[in-house]
Amino acid sequence: MFINGEWIDSSSGQTFDVLNPATGEVLGQVPDGGTEDAIAAIDAAYEAGRSWSSSTAYERADLLQRAWQLMTERADELARLMTSEQGKPLKASQFEVGYGADFVRWYAEEARRITGDWLPSGRKDQRFLSIKQPVGVVAAVTPWNYPMSMLTRKMAPALAAGCTMVLKPAEATPLSAKAIFDIFTDAGFPPGVINMVTTSNPAPVGDVFTSDARVAKLTFTGSTEVGRLLAAKAGASLQRVSVELGGHAPFIVYPDADPLNAAKGAAALKFLNAGQACISPNRLYVHRDAADGFIDMLTKRVNGLVTGNGMTEGVGVGPLVDESAVAKVSAQVEDARAKGAGVPVGGKRLTADGLDNGFFYAPTVLTGVRPEMTIYREETFGPVAPVVIYDDVDQVIEMANDTNYGLAAYVYTQDMKTALTAFEQLRFGIVGINDVNPTSAAVPFGGMGDSGIGREGGHEGIAEYLETKTAGISLR
Ligand code: NAD
């Protein structure tokens, strides 16, 4: 754990193992923290905030710039660690390190753009001034699926704004968080500005984070279930709250789209990180006229995917995070199969060829998926592409919007009017139009409904860490 600039053991002296999900091997041990440690981390962040909050934007920008440089220099070693700990193929880890580093660079630049306003008054002898100040101590809770970029997406804007931070990383990926903390420490961030408590039992730490009056903001990325719980507790403490939660993305293929191009896009997107992405498509709506070509191409692509240890050259799909993830994916596929879905490829756990100690599920296509199947409503978080055939173009937006989630949606069409109408009518925070990567450090990312509150990235991302203060000034 990292508290007040030092790597320390937990107060109980206990540790827990970190596993490689591809092999089941133990990669290392980390301290198993609890409430006392969480309080010590907040003590350190609160004390450090006294001077950090009045550092100049130029100082903060320079430190972030240095952290970006170090992250870029250490990209290979970071990617290897991430693949060992989280499982995604090495190329995907390299991509994530780049994506994560980009938040650090973007917010190094944004730090210097925190400005205020000089505002008009109805009174001749009065002026108004409004300024932005850091909110204070930020408590962050992050997931395992993108263990570095989900962290820098919070850390970089919080630090750029002048906030200090306490982090609880996911229990499956604390080593990735440690490596990012090493970089920020080597970059020269002062002791106490960033603090981290690792734990195998998150609830007590979450309780401290959401009830300590010195914590001004909770930022969480993870499941809707846990996000709802933490947001309610943080709300009771009147902490500011941002929660980036689960999703159930529709992927609409209009009849005028090139079905082969759309299927290639769907295959590239759906099997990223073995489907363990919050923006992963969970319902592929394909117009009946395009269905045969689409399903053929998707099946062909999926047949060509190699599943295995992400360290092995040529592997495109890694393991799932743990046994319960395999069980969940398997149950959704079996439910769909029992209710009549076709399974042209995949549909089983993989254990042969040295995969028996890991958590591997075959990349799968389901056809004939219908609303009564569990997979139509519940987030899968696994390598399964459910294809739903539709007939009426006028109804497909309504079908796509028929979910409590609202994170990402995708549209394939060659018609500008269809694309823009869909963009405006889809009730999702992020829409890919003939595009499977609608994310960047420069743009807002976040959801509606059960997918969360708030935005990360872009100009909005730093606003989440700033408080507005107004002065009324009399000239009398
Ligand atoms: P999770 O909710 O189980 O865990 C997320 C984090 O919350 C972890 O650090 C975990 O230790 C912690 N946590 C769990 N219970 C807690 C409690 N009672 N108190 C405090 N902390 C607690 O989710 P996960 O399985 O790690 O991540 C997968 C989910 O995250 C998916 O639903 C996915 O869609 C979502 N996700 C969303 C985004 C986004 O930006 N919207 C990005 C990545 C992942």
Boltz pocket constraint, residues with backbone or C-beta under 6 A from the ligand:
constraints:
  - pocket:
      binder: B
      contacts: [[A, 141], [A, 142], [A, 143], [A, 144], [A, 145], [A, 146], [A, 150], [A, 168], [A, 169], [A, 170], [A, 171], [A, 199], [A, 202], [A, 203], [A, 204], [A, 205], [A, 206], [A, 207], [A, 221], [A, 222], [A, 223], [A, 224], [A, 226], [A, 227], [A, 229], [A, 230], [A, 244], [A, 245], [A, 246], [A, 247], [A, 277], [A, 278], [A, 279], [A, 379], [A, 381], [A, 407], [A, 446], [A, 447], [A, 451], [A, 452]]
      max_distance: 6.0
